Amino acid sequence: MNYPDITTYLIVSVVKIAIVIVVLLTAVAYSVWLERKLVGRIQNRWGPSRVGPFGLLQPLADGLKFIFKEDLTPPHVYRPLYILAPILSLTLALTSISLIPFGNFLHIGNNITTELQIADVNIGLLVILGVTSIGVYGIALSGWSSNNKYSLLGSLRASAQMVSYELALGLSLVGVLILSGSLNLRDIVDKQQGGILHWNFFGGLQFVAFFIYLMAAYAETNRTPFDLPEAETELVAGYHTEYSSMKFAMFFMAEYTNMITVGCLATILFFGGWHGPVPSFVPAAVQPFVPVFWFMVKVFFFIFLYIWVRGTVPRFRYDQLMGFGWKVLLPLALANVVVTSLVVALRS
């Protein structure tokens, strides 16, 4: 990174933060639109089609609806934590995305070089895991403060689910860390440059670790088939039953932001980050944007996979969910760590 002075550094940082927030919130809105369209097609119906061409203005209409809806606060809630819970969930979700590198470096003029990332931290992966694990506090506080039995049951489910799958998720990443030798997300991506055969999923033989990561990430983000904390057929809406207007929208935004973070991490850890599957031969003028393009394509694939799974896989029973985490994913994650360690030791 090269900045002529501190003022330039601050201006570039503020611009990067503004761009990332705008792009992220737009991606969240249109992830909802994409999910409604794809699930509609899977269920042989249209999905959004009235507001704008192909329903493309539906996210704008939904946003205006949330803003102008009456913000109801039931009299039986514990008000301070009831208000704090959605703010905490969204804040932590946005914080984790600030550590994601979505490209290599960008040269601005002759004397400014900046990384395509808001915060480059040496232990970036550890920080993201810590921030996302704290996110369960928003769900737990919302369930307890709502003073509603459905909300409380949903938050208890989320807490137990988080503890059960956090261990398998963390262990699934140990193989990647052994191969890369670093907790820095940029270093992990740089170790995978050189084409598709150098990616950790293929060249590092981390396909079992990727399966574990994906299943644990689905559970961590409370998505189908692990959506027991907000199971509509059992708990009305789970932990956000008593929420309305923008407080409900904040939970909604936090969930889809976490989905995007999961897709970004999967791209970085297993699929080469911003590196393409083959060397790119494009004009020099667009060369800086090629890494960002590849990164976005890979993240889009994981968002599509999230939606596809929701439309095709039934929900687990709670005993099945807990058994799958402790009896299947955890032993597989431990076995993957042992095998990866042996392979790396034999190669060296």
Summary of the structure (lengths in Angstrom):
residues: 348
radius of gyration: 21.0
end to end distance: 33.0
largest distance: 64.9
contacts: 1140
relative contact order: 0.14
helix: 68%
strand: 3%
